[in-house]
């Protein structure tokens, strides 16, 4: 069972930028209501796309360097990285279907 991994300022490069798989990064904070709403969706995505996609979470309060490096102004912000490069982002709590269709553009065919 795959779940979202916590990533910090110090592990971001290794976990996200050097990952062999595309990575969905959830920039969130514990006090953020919409972040809590999107958390179960991310867990479902992590399980559904296990082996194709890595899902990680960055607490913006505890890890301000990565958040400021990527210009995070509102949370939740979900960024997709592929080959160490940010290729897309979704801001706000979105339905799973919206997130899945965005992710599908960057993943190998799953059928």
N, CA, C and O atoms as a GROMACS GRO file, in nm:
protein
  444
    1UNK      N    1   0.084  -0.119   0.000
    1UNK     CA    2   0.000   0.000   0.000
    1UNK      C    3   0.088   0.124   0.000
    1UNK      O    4   0.169   0.145   0.090
    2UNK      N    5   0.072   0.204  -0.099
    2UNK     CA    6   0.153   0.324  -0.111
    2UNK      C    7   0.081   0.443  -0.050
    2UNK      O    8  -0.040   0.461  -0.068
    3UNK      N    9   0.155   0.525   0.023
    3UNK     CA   10   0.095   0.646   0.078
    3UNK      C   11   0.190   0.763   0.053
    3UNK      O   12   0.306   0.744   0.015
    4UNK      N   13   0.138   0.882   0.075
    4UNK     CA   14   0.219   1.002   0.055
    4UNK      C   15   0.331   1.007   0.159
    4UNK      O   16   0.309   0.978   0.276
    5UNK      N   17   0.450   1.044   0.115
    5UNK     CA   18   0.568   1.052   0.200
    5UNK      C   19   0.593   1.197   0.238
    5UNK      O   20   0.579   1.286   0.155
    6UNK      N   21   0.629   1.220   0.363
    6UNK     CA   22   0.666   1.355   0.406
    6UNK      C   23   0.805   1.388   0.351
    6UNK      O   24   0.898   1.308   0.364
    7UNK      N   25   0.820   1.504   0.291
    7UNK     CA   26   0.948   1.549   0.238
    7UNK      C   27   0.982   1.682   0.304
    7UNK      O   28   0.893   1.764   0.329
    8UNK      N   29   1.110   1.704   0.331
    8UNK     CA   30   1.155   1.827   0.397
    8UNK      C   31   1.246   1.906   0.305
    8UNK      O   32   1.282   1.860   0.197
    9UNK      N   33   1.282   2.026   0.350
    9UNK     CA   34   1.379   2.107   0.274
    9UNK      C   35   1.504   2.026   0.242
    9UNK      O   36   1.559   2.035   0.132
   10UNK      N   37   1.549   1.945   0.339
   10UNK     CA   38   1.675   1.873   0.320
   10UNK      C   39   1.661   1.747   0.234
   10UNK      O   40   1.760   1.700   0.178
   11UNK      N   41   1.539   1.690   0.223
   11UNK     CA   42   1.523   1.568   0.143
   11UNK      C   43   1.455   1.593   0.008
   11UNK      O   44   1.441   1.500  -0.072
   12UNK      N   45   1.413   1.716  -0.019
   12UNK     CA   46   1.339   1.747  -0.142
   12UNK      C   47   1.417   1.710  -0.268
   12UNK      O   48   1.362   1.648  -0.360
   13UNK      N   49   1.544   1.750  -0.273
   13UNK     CA   50   1.624   1.724  -0.393
   13UNK      C   51   1.631   1.574  -0.422
   13UNK      O   52   1.609   1.530  -0.534
   14UNK      N   53   1.663   1.496  -0.320
   14UNK     CA   54   1.677   1.351  -0.336
   14UNK      C   55   1.543   1.284  -0.368
   14UNK      O   56   1.535   1.202  -0.460
   15UNK      N   57   1.437   1.320  -0.293
   15UNK     CA   58   1.308   1.253  -0.307
   15UNK      C   59   1.230   1.296  -0.431
   15UNK      O   60   1.158   1.216  -0.491
   16UNK      N   61   1.245   1.423  -0.471
   16UNK     CA   62   1.163   1.477  -0.581
   16UNK      C   63   1.245   1.497  -0.707
   16UNK      O   64   1.216   1.438  -0.811
   17UNK      N   65   1.348   1.581  -0.698
   17UNK     CA   66   1.423   1.619  -0.818
   17UNK      C   67   1.503   1.503  -0.876
   17UNK      O   68   1.525   1.498  -0.997
   18UNK      N   69   1.548   1.409  -0.792
   18UNK     CA   70   1.629   1.297  -0.841
   18UNK      C   71   1.548   1.169  -0.856
   18UNK      O   72   1.605   1.062  -0.880
   19UNK      N   73   1.416   1.178  -0.842
   19UNK     CA   74   1.330   1.060  -0.852
   19UNK      C   75   1.325   1.009  -0.996
   19UNK      O   76   1.321   1.088  -1.090
   20UNK      N   77   1.326   0.878  -1.012
   20UNK     CA   78   1.312   0.817  -1.144
   20UNK      C   79   1.168   0.820  -1.193
   20UNK      O   80   1.143   0.808  -1.313
   21UNK      N   81   1.074   0.837  -1.101
   21UNK     CA   82   0.931   0.842  -1.135
   21UNK      C   83   0.884   0.987  -1.134
   21UNK      O   84   0.945   1.070  -1.066
   22UNK      N   85   0.777   1.018  -1.206
   22UNK     CA   86   0.714   1.149  -1.188
   22UNK      C   87   0.670   1.163  -1.041
   22UNK      O   88   0.636   1.063  -0.977
   23UNK      N   89   0.672   1.285  -0.990
   23UNK     CA   90   0.638   1.306  -0.849
   23UNK      C   91   0.528   1.411  -0.838
   23UNK      O   92   0.535   1.518  -0.899
   24UNK      N   93   0.425   1.379  -0.759
   24UNK     CA   94   0.321   1.475  -0.725
   24UNK      C   95   0.354   1.529  -0.587
   24UNK      O   96   0.358   1.454  -0.489
   25UNK      N   97   0.379   1.659  -0.579
   25UNK     CA   98   0.415   1.722  -0.451
   25UNK      C   99   0.297   1.803  -0.400
   25UNK      O  100   0.246   1.890  -0.469
   26UNK      N  101   0.256   1.772  -0.278
   26UNK     CA  102   0.147   1.844  -0.212
   26UNK      C  103   0.209   1.943  -0.114
   26UNK      O  104   0.265   1.903  -0.012
   27UNK      N  105   0.199   2.073  -0.145
   27UNK     CA  106   0.242   2.176  -0.052
   27UNK      C  107   0.123   2.208   0.038
   27UNK      O  108   0.019   2.252  -0.012
   28UNK      N  109   0.136   2.187   0.169
   28UNK     CA  110   0.024   2.196   0.261
   28UNK      C  111   0.071   2.250   0.396
   28UNK      O  112   0.190   2.270   0.418
   29UNK      N  113  -0.024   2.272   0.486
   29UNK     CA  114   0.005   2.309   0.625
   29UNK      C  115  -0.104   2.251   0.714
   29UNK      O  116  -0.218   2.236   0.670
   30UNK      N  117  -0.070   2.218   0.837
   30UNK     CA  118  -0.167   2.153   0.926
   30UNK      C  119  -0.292   2.236   0.953
   30UNK      O  120  -0.398   2.179   0.977
   31UNK      N  121  -0.283   2.368   0.950
   31UNK     CA  122  -0.397   2.455   0.980
   31UNK      C  123  -0.489   2.479   0.860
   31UNK      O  124  -0.591   2.546   0.873
   32UNK      N  125  -0.453   2.428   0.746
   32UNK     CA  126  -0.524   2.457   0.620
   32UNK      C  127  -0.640   2.358   0.597
   32UNK      O  128  -0.617   2.239   0.575
   33UNK      N  129  -0.764   2.410   0.604
   33UNK     CA  130  -0.882   2.326   0.585
   33UNK      C  131  -0.887   2.256   0.450
   33UNK      O  132  -0.905   2.134   0.446
   34UNK      N  133  -0.871   2.330   0.338
   34UNK     CA  134  -0.873   2.263   0.206
   34UNK      C  135  -0.762   2.158   0.192
   34UNK      O  136  -0.778   2.060   0.119
   35UNK      N  137  -0.649   2.179   0.261
   35UNK     CA  138  -0.540   2.079   0.256
   35UNK      C  139  -0.588   1.948   0.317
   35UNK      O  140  -0.558   1.840   0.266
   36UNK      N  141  -0.663   1.958   0.427
   36UNK     CA  142  -0.716   1.836   0.491
   36UNK      C  143  -0.819   1.769   0.401
   36UNK      O  144  -0.832   1.647   0.402
   37UNK      N  145  -0.894   1.850   0.324
   37UNK     CA  146  -0.993   1.792   0.232
   37UNK      C  147  -0.926   1.714   0.119
   37UNK      O  148  -0.979   1.613   0.074
   38UNK      N  149  -0.812   1.762   0.074
   38UNK     CA  150  -0.746   1.698  -0.040
   38UNK      C  151  -0.659   1.580   0.002
   38UNK      O  152  -0.622   1.498  -0.082
   39UNK      N  153  -0.626   1.569   0.130
   39UNK     CA  154  -0.539   1.461   0.178
   39UNK      C  155  -0.589   1.320   0.143
   39UNK      O  156  -0.509   1.239   0.094
   40UNK      N  157  -0.718   1.287   0.165
   40UNK     CA  158  -0.764   1.152   0.129
   40UNK      C  159  -0.757   1.126  -0.022
   40UNK      O  160  -0.732   1.013  -0.064
   41UNK      N  161  -0.778   1.230  -0.101
   41UNK     CA  162  -0.768   1.216  -0.247
   41UNK      C  163  -0.624   1.180  -0.284
   41UNK      O  164  -0.602   1.095  -0.371
   42UNK      N  165  -0.528   1.244  -0.219
   42UNK     CA  166  -0.387   1.214  -0.248
   42UNK      C  167  -0.351   1.071  -0.209
   42UNK      O  168  -0.274   1.006  -0.279
   43UNK      N  169  -0.407   1.022  -0.099
   43UNK     CA  170  -0.381   0.884  -0.059
   43UNK      C  171  -0.437   0.788  -0.164
   43UNK      O  172  -0.373   0.688  -0.198
   44UNK      N  173  -0.557   0.819  -0.217
   44UNK     CA  174  -0.615   0.735  -0.323
   44UNK      C  175  -0.528   0.737  -0.447
   44UNK      O  176  -0.504   0.633  -0.509
   45UNK      N  177  -0.480   0.856  -0.484
   45UNK     CA  178  -0.392   0.870  -0.601
   45UNK      C  179  -0.264   0.788  -0.580
   45UNK      O  180  -0.218   0.719  -0.670
   46UNK      N  181  -0.207   0.798  -0.459
   46UNK     CA  182  -0.083   0.725  -0.428
   46UNK      C  183  -0.103   0.575  -0.448
   46UNK      O  184  -0.014   0.506  -0.500
   47UNK      N  185  -0.219   0.524  -0.408
   47UNK     CA  186  -0.246   0.381  -0.423
   47UNK      C  187  -0.278   0.346  -0.568
   47UNK      O  188  -0.229   0.246  -0.620
   48UNK      N  189  -0.358   0.427  -0.632
   48UNK     CA  190  -0.400   0.400  -0.770
   48UNK      C  191  -0.281   0.402  -0.866
   48UNK      O  192  -0.275   0.322  -0.960
   49UNK      N  193  -0.186   0.493  -0.844
   49UNK     CA  194  -0.074   0.509  -0.934
   49UNK      C  195   0.056   0.451  -0.879
   49UNK      O  196   0.164   0.487  -0.925
   50UNK      N  197   0.046   0.361  -0.781
   50UNK     CA  198   0.166   0.300  -0.721
   50UNK      C  199   0.253   0.239  -0.830
   50UNK      O  200   0.204   0.167  -0.917
   51UNK      N  201   0.382   0.268  -0.826
   51UNK     CA  202   0.475   0.216  -0.925
   51UNK      C  203   0.490   0.306  -1.046
   51UNK      O  204   0.587   0.293  -1.121
   52UNK      N  205   0.396   0.399  -1.067
   52UNK     CA  206   0.401   0.491  -1.181
   52UNK      C  207   0.431   0.634  -1.136
   52UNK      O  208   0.485   0.714  -1.212
   53UNK      N  209   0.396   0.662  -1.011
   53UNK     CA  210   0.401   0.799  -0.961
   53UNK      C  211   0.436   0.796  -0.813
   53UNK      O  212   0.392   0.707  -0.740
   54UNK      N  213   0.514   0.892  -0.771
   54UNK     CA  214   0.546   0.907  -0.629
   54UNK      C  215   0.465   1.026  -0.578
   54UNK      O  216   0.459   1.130  -0.643
   55UNK      N  217   0.403   1.011  -0.461
   55UNK     CA  218   0.326   1.120  -0.401
   55UNK      C  219   0.396   1.162  -0.271
   55UNK      O  220   0.418   1.079  -0.183
   56UNK      N  221   0.430   1.290  -0.262
   56UNK     CA  222   0.497   1.339  -0.142
   56UNK      C  223   0.427   1.465  -0.091
   56UNK      O  224   0.356   1.533  -0.166
   57UNK      N  225   0.446   1.495   0.038
   57UNK     CA  226   0.386   1.612   0.101
   57UNK      C  227   0.495   1.699   0.160
   57UNK      O  228   0.589   1.649   0.221
   58UNK      N  229   0.482   1.831   0.140
   58UNK     CA  230   0.575   1.926   0.199
   58UNK      C  231   0.495   2.020   0.289
   58UNK      O  232   0.410   2.095   0.242
   59UNK      N  233   0.524   2.016   0.418
   59UNK     CA  234   0.460   2.106   0.514
   59UNK      C  235   0.528   2.242   0.497
   59UNK      O  236   0.645   2.258   0.532
   60UNK      N  237   0.454   2.340   0.444
   60UNK     CA  238   0.514   2.470   0.412
   60UNK      C  239   0.556   2.548   0.537
   60UNK      O  240   0.646   2.631   0.530
   61UNK      N  241   0.492   2.521   0.650
   61UNK     CA  242   0.532   2.588   0.775
   61UNK      C  243   0.668   2.538   0.822
   61UNK      O  244   0.752   2.616   0.865
   62UNK      N  245   0.689   2.406   0.812
   62UNK     CA  246   0.813   2.346   0.861
   62UNK      C  247   0.925   2.352   0.758
   62UNK      O  248   1.042   2.338   0.794
   63UNK      N  249   0.891   2.373   0.631
   63UNK     CA  250   0.990   2.370   0.523
   63UNK      C  251   0.973   2.491   0.431
   63UNK      O  252   0.933   2.477   0.316
   64UNK      N  253   1.004   2.610   0.483
   64UNK     CA  254   0.978   2.732   0.405
   64UNK      C  255   1.070   2.749   0.284
   64UNK      O  256   1.034   2.819   0.189
   65UNK      N  257   1.188   2.686   0.285
   65UNK     CA  258   1.282   2.706   0.174
   65UNK      C  259   1.228   2.653   0.042
   65UNK      O  260   1.230   2.724  -0.058
   66UNK      N  261   1.180   2.529   0.042
   66UNK     CA  262   1.126   2.469  -0.081
   66UNK      C  263   1.002   2.546  -0.125
   66UNK      O  264   0.984   2.573  -0.244
   67UNK      N  265   0.916   2.582  -0.030
   67UNK     CA  266   0.794   2.655  -0.063
   67UNK      C  267   0.826   2.789  -0.128
   67UNK      O  268   0.764   2.826  -0.227
   68UNK      N  269   0.923   2.861  -0.074
   68UNK     CA  270   0.956   2.991  -0.134
   68UNK      C  271   1.030   2.974  -0.266
   68UNK      O  272   1.015   3.055  -0.358
   69UNK      N  273   1.110   2.869  -0.277
   69UNK     CA  274   1.183   2.842  -0.402
   69UNK      C  275   1.086   2.823  -0.519
   69UNK      O  276   1.116   2.861  -0.632
   70UNK      N  277   0.970   2.762  -0.492
   70UNK     CA  278   0.872   2.737  -0.597
   70UNK      C  279   0.757   2.838  -0.595
   70UNK      O  280   0.656   2.819  -0.664
   71UNK      N  281   0.772   2.944  -0.517
   71UNK     CA  282   0.674   3.053  -0.520
   71UNK      C  283   0.536   3.015  -0.471
   71UNK      O  284   0.436   3.064  -0.524
   72UNK      N  285   0.529   2.930  -0.372
   72UNK     CA  286   0.400   2.888  -0.318
   72UNK      C  287   0.336   3.005  -0.243
   72UNK      O  288   0.391   3.053  -0.145
   73UNK      N  289   0.222   3.049  -0.290
   73UNK     CA  290   0.151   3.161  -0.226
   73UNK      C  291   0.020   3.118  -0.163
   73UNK      O  292  -0.024   3.178  -0.065
   74UNK      N  293  -0.041   3.016  -0.216
   74UNK     CA  294  -0.164   2.965  -0.156
   74UNK      C  295  -0.155   2.813  -0.150
   74UNK      O  296  -0.093   2.749  -0.235
   75UNK      N  297  -0.218   2.757  -0.048
   75UNK     CA  298  -0.216   2.612  -0.032
   75UNK      C  299  -0.359   2.562  -0.020
   75UNK      O  300  -0.445   2.637   0.026
   76UNK      N  301  -0.387   2.439  -0.059
   76UNK     CA  302  -0.289   2.346  -0.113
   76UNK      C  303  -0.248   2.381  -0.257
   76UNK      O  304  -0.330   2.426  -0.338
   77UNK      N  305  -0.121   2.361  -0.285
   77UNK     CA  306  -0.071   2.367  -0.422
   77UNK      C  307  -0.011   2.231  -0.451
   77UNK      O  308   0.071   2.180  -0.375
   78UNK      N  309  -0.053   2.172  -0.561
   78UNK     CA  310  -0.002   2.042  -0.603
   78UNK      C  311   0.083   2.063  -0.727
   78UNK      O  312   0.037   2.117  -0.828
   79UNK      N  313   0.209   2.021  -0.720
   79UNK     CA  314   0.299   2.036  -0.834
   79UNK      C  315   0.340   1.899  -0.884
   79UNK      O  316   0.357   1.805  -0.807
   80UNK      N  317   0.354   1.890  -1.015
   80UNK     CA  318   0.400   1.765  -1.076
   80UNK      C  319   0.540   1.789  -1.130
   80UNK      O  320   0.565   1.881  -1.207
   81UNK      N  321   0.631   1.703  -1.086
   81UNK     CA  322   0.770   1.709  -1.132
   81UNK      C  323   0.800   1.584  -1.213
   81UNK      O  324   0.759   1.474  -1.177
   82UNK      N  325   0.872   1.603  -1.321
   82UNK     CA  326   0.914   1.489  -1.404
   82UNK      C  327   1.057   1.516  -1.446
   82UNK      O  328   1.087   1.621  -1.503
   83UNK      N  329   1.145   1.421  -1.419
   83UNK     CA  330   1.286   1.439  -1.454
   83UNK      C  331   1.349   1.559  -1.384
   83UNK      O  332   1.437   1.624  -1.440
   84UNK      N  333   1.303   1.588  -1.262
   84UNK     CA  334   1.359   1.698  -1.185
   84UNK      C  335   1.309   1.835  -1.223
   84UNK      O  336   1.360   1.936  -1.174
   85UNK      N  337   1.208   1.841  -1.312
   85UNK     CA  338   1.156   1.970  -1.360
   85UNK      C  339   1.007   1.980  -1.326
   85UNK      O  340   0.934   1.882  -1.340
   86UNK      N  341   0.963   2.097  -1.282
   86UNK     CA  342   0.820   2.119  -1.257
   86UNK      C  343   0.751   2.127  -1.393
   86UNK      O  344   0.783   2.213  -1.474
   87UNK      N  345   0.655   2.037  -1.417
   87UNK     CA  346   0.587   2.034  -1.547
   87UNK      C  347   0.443   2.085  -1.540
   87UNK      O  348   0.386   2.122  -1.642
   88UNK      N  349   0.385   2.087  -1.420
   88UNK     CA  350   0.247   2.133  -1.409
   88UNK      C  351   0.215   2.161  -1.263
   88UNK      O  352   0.289   2.119  -1.174
   89UNK      N  353   0.105   2.233  -1.240
   89UNK     CA  354   0.060   2.253  -1.103
   89UNK      C  355  -0.090   2.277  -1.099
   89UNK      O  356  -0.151   2.326  -1.194
   90UNK      N  357  -0.148   2.241  -0.985
   90UNK     CA  358  -0.289   2.261  -0.960
   90UNK      C  359  -0.299   2.331  -0.825
   90UNK      O  360  -0.242   2.284  -0.727
   91UNK      N  361  -0.371   2.443  -0.820
   91UNK     CA  362  -0.384   2.517  -0.694
   91UNK      C  363  -0.525   2.498  -0.640
   91UNK      O  364  -0.623   2.510  -0.713
   92UNK      N  365  -0.532   2.467  -0.510
   92UNK     CA  366  -0.661   2.452  -0.445
   92UNK      C  367  -0.703   2.306  -0.435
   92UNK      O  368  -0.642   2.218  -0.495
   93UNK      N  369  -0.809   2.284  -0.358
   93UNK     CA  370  -0.863   2.149  -0.341
   93UNK      C  371  -0.947   2.116  -0.465
   93UNK      O  372  -1.051   2.177  -0.488
   94UNK      N  373  -0.901   2.022  -0.544
   94UNK     CA  374  -0.971   1.985  -0.667
   94UNK      C  375  -1.024   1.843  -0.655
   94UNK      O  376  -0.972   1.765  -0.576
   95UNK      N  377  -1.126   1.808  -0.733
   95UNK     CA  378  -1.176   1.670  -0.731
   95UNK      C  379  -1.070   1.573  -0.783
   95UNK      O  380  -0.981   1.610  -0.860
   96UNK      N  381  -1.083   1.449  -0.740
   96UNK     CA  382  -0.988   1.346  -0.783
   96UNK      C  383  -0.983   1.335  -0.936
   96UNK      O  384  -0.876   1.315  -0.993
   97UNK      N  385  -1.098   1.348  -1.001
   97UNK     CA  386  -1.102   1.333  -1.147
   97UNK      C  387  -1.017   1.441  -1.216
   97UNK      O  388  -0.950   1.413  -1.315
   98UNK      N  389  -1.020   1.563  -1.163
   98UNK     CA  390  -0.940   1.672  -1.219
   98UNK      C  391  -0.792   1.642  -1.202
   98UNK      O  392  -0.714   1.658  -1.295
   99UNK      N  393  -0.755   1.598  -1.083
   99UNK     CA  394  -0.616   1.566  -1.055
   99UNK      C  395  -0.568   1.450  -1.140
   99UNK      O  396  -0.458   1.453  -1.194
  100UNK      N  397  -0.652   1.347  -1.152
  100UNK     CA  398  -0.615   1.229  -1.230
  100UNK      C  399  -0.594   1.264  -1.377
  100UNK      O  400  -0.499   1.216  -1.439
  101UNK      N  401  -0.680   1.349  -1.433
  101UNK     CA  402  -0.665   1.383  -1.575
  101UNK      C  403  -0.539   1.468  -1.596
  101UNK      O  404  -0.476   1.457  -1.702
  102UNK      N  405  -0.503   1.550  -1.499
  102UNK     CA  406  -0.379   1.627  -1.509
  102UNK      C  407  -0.259   1.532  -1.502
  102UNK      O  408  -0.164   1.545  -1.580
  103UNK      N  409  -0.262   1.438  -1.409
  103UNK     CA  410  -0.151   1.343  -1.392
  103UNK      C  411  -0.134   1.254  -1.515
  103UNK      O  412  -0.022   1.224  -1.556
  104UNK      N  413  -0.246   1.212  -1.574
  104UNK     CA  414  -0.240   1.118  -1.687
  104UNK      C  415  -0.159   1.174  -1.804
  104UNK      O  416  -0.106   1.097  -1.884
  105UNK      N  417  -0.150   1.305  -1.814
  105UNK     CA  418  -0.071   1.364  -1.924
  105UNK      C  419   0.078   1.335  -1.911
  105UNK      O  420   0.152   1.340  -2.009
  106UNK      N  421   0.122   1.304  -1.787
  106UNK     CA  422   0.266   1.290  -1.762
  106UNK      C  423   0.307   1.147  -1.731
  106UNK      O  424   0.424   1.120  -1.704
  107UNK      N  425   0.212   1.056  -1.734
  107UNK     CA  426   0.242   0.917  -1.698
  107UNK      C  427   0.236   0.829  -1.822
  107UNK      O  428   0.165   0.858  -1.918
  108UNK      N  429   0.311   0.719  -1.817
  108UNK     CA  430   0.298   0.623  -1.928
  108UNK      C  431   0.156   0.567  -1.930
  108UNK      O  432   0.087   0.570  -1.829
  109UNK      N  433   0.114   0.517  -2.042
  109UNK     CA  434  -0.020   0.461  -2.053
  109UNK      C  435  -0.043   0.358  -1.944
  109UNK      O  436   0.040   0.269  -1.925
  110UNK      N  437  -0.154   0.369  -1.873
  110UNK     CA  438  -0.182   0.276  -1.764
  110UNK      C  439  -0.279   0.167  -1.806
  110UNK      O  440  -0.314   0.080  -1.726
  111UNK      N  441  -0.324   0.170  -1.929
  111UNK     CA  442  -0.422   0.070  -1.974
  111UNK      C  443  -0.352  -0.057  -2.017
  111UNK      O  444  -0.418  -0.153  -2.058
   0.00000   0.00000   0.00000
